[in-house]
Amino acid sequence: MPNDALTAGVRPDGIKNRKEMRILICFLLNHASEPLAAEDLIDLICEHQLGNYFEICDAISSLVDKKNIFEDPDTGLLVLTSDGHEVATNLYDSLPVTVREKAHDAVKRLVKRKHSERENKVEIKKLDTGCSVTCTVMSADLELMTISLYVPDEQTARIVKDRFLDAPAKIYRLALSQLTGAMFSDDQEN
């Protein structure tokens, strides 16, 4: 296929034509276990250098116009229509294998992270010197663990927040293991 897309910031194995970009977006929404916002898709594709920002925005707009994607006017979340699902299932193999693999793994991590952000709490308070970061592991309405840390700056506070939200259950198991002396396997959930 001809290179008809902007390629600034795109990996050599990334998407370089508009049709493939639309297929990639349908592929991602098809593999997400929950609706995603346009910003989520843009961030995901740009972060992994699978496509150009402007091409992603154009593709999302085009897919909404063609009724392959429905955008909820209240939440801004995107959902595949039956036509979009057909695109995702019938044309996914036109995407490079490396792109499919990276995209599939990335969307799974994104959905897991969004779930973690909804279920757990992180509060950053700026202090005169440094920051206080309070991380809380939740299970439904039950507070399982809260830990507060002093960190020297906001950048470190954001790193703590990100690392915590990437694996709150693992952090809980590690703390519980250290405090009880019992070993808990990584496949156990809280």
Residue pairs with C-beta under 8 A, 6 or more apart in sequence:
1 17
1 19
1 20
2 17
3 16
3 17
4 16
4 17
4 18
5 15
5 16
5 17
5 18
5 21
5 51
5 52
5 55
6 52
6 54
6 55
7 14
7 16
7 52
8 52
9 46
9 49
9 52
9 53
10 16
10 49
10 50
10 51
10 52
11 48
11 49
11 50
13 96
13 98
13 99
14 49
14 50
14 51
14 99
15 21
15 24
15 45
15 50
15 51
15 55
15 95
15 99
18 55
18 58
18 59
18 62
19 94
20 94
20 95
21 51
21 55
21 56
21 58
21 59
22 59
22 62
22 63
22 68
22 87
23 87
23 88
23 91
23 92
23 94
23 95
24 45
24 50
24 51
24 59
24 95
24 99
24 103
25 41
25 45
25 56
25 59
25 60
25 63
25 69
26 63
26 68
26 69
26 80
26 84
26 85
26 87
26 88
26 91
27 88
27 92
27 95
27 100
27 103
27 104
28 36
28 41
28 44
28 45
28 103
28 107
29 35
29 36
29 41
29 69
29 78
29 79
29 80
29 84
29 88
30 80
30 84
30 85
30 88
30 89
30 92
31 103
31 104
31 107
31 108
32 107
32 110
32 111
33 111
34 111
34 114
34 115
35 72
35 75
35 77
35 78
35 79
36 77
36 78
36 107
36 110
36 111
37 75
37 76
37 77
37 78
38 57
38 60
38 71
38 76
38 78
40 110
40 114
41 56
41 60
41 78
42 53
42 56
42 57
42 60
44 103
44 106
44 107
44 110
45 51
45 56
45 103
46 53
46 56
47 106
48 102
48 103
48 106
50 99
50 102
50 103
51 59
60 69
60 78
63 69
63 84
64 70
64 71
64 78
66 83
67 81
67 83
68 80
68 81
68 83
68 84
68 87
69 78
69 79
69 80
69 81
69 84
70 78
70 79
70 80
70 81
71 77
71 78
72 78
72 79
80 88
92 100
95 103
113 165
113 166
116 165
116 166
116 168
117 165
119 138
119 139
119 168
120 135
120 136
120 137
120 138
120 164
120 165
120 168
121 134
121 135
121 136
121 138
122 133
122 134
122 135
122 136
122 161
122 164
122 165
123 133
123 134
124 131
124 132
124 133
124 154
124 157
124 158
124 161
125 131
125 132
125 133
125 134
126 154
127 150
129 152
130 150
130 151
130 152
130 153
131 150
131 151
131 152
131 153
131 154
131 156
131 157
132 148
132 149
132 150
132 151
133 148
133 149
133 151
133 157
133 160
133 161
134 146
134 147
134 148
134 149
135 146
135 147
135 148
135 149
135 160
135 161
135 164
135 168
135 171
136 143
136 145
136 146
137 143
137 144
137 145
137 146
137 168
137 169
137 171
137 172
137 190
138 144
139 190
144 172
144 190
145 172
145 175
145 176
147 175
149 160
151 157
151 160
164 171
169 189
169 190
170 186
172 190
173 184
173 186
173 188
173 190
176 182
176 184
177 183
177 184
